Amino acid sequence: GASQLGDEPERTVSAQVSGAPGATVSLELSGREGRLMARGLPAPPRGRVYQVWLKRDGHAPEPTAALFMPSRDGAATASVPGTMEGIDQVMVTDEPDGGSPQPTGNLLAVADLS
């Protein structure tokens, strides 16, 4: 049968979280779009923000414009810009305010899509 764009089923991928005991991060995939959902995240260090990265096999992580801060209760949602097609991992690090062109901070979460 023919496949049409947007017919891919929705799925949720749990991310592996480091350095944040009790925190959970998941990636909700709907078609070619992704959205990060987090619970129990600590605030990043002062002067820093969480940044989302996209990793393709054999390539360095690519920065996105998705920067976020959790609310007081540790909840956060971030839309992942661009398509999830060809992405092997979605990662979150803490970076200086405004983000970075390459990861410099601690790796907080990795959602493995491969």
Number of C-alpha atoms within 10 A of each C-alpha: 3 3 7 7 7 11 10 12 9 13 11 16 15 17 23 15 20 14 12 12 10 11 18 19 24 20 25 18 19 16 16 16 17 21 16 24 18 19 17 18 23 18 16 18 11 8 10 19 20 26 27 27 24 24 19 16 11 7 8 12 18 15 19 16 15 17 22 20 19 19 14 11 11 15 17 17 17 19 17 22 15 11 12 19 10 13 14 16 19 23 24 26 22 25 24 16 14 13 22 16 12 12 20 12 16 14 17 21 24 24 21 16 17 9
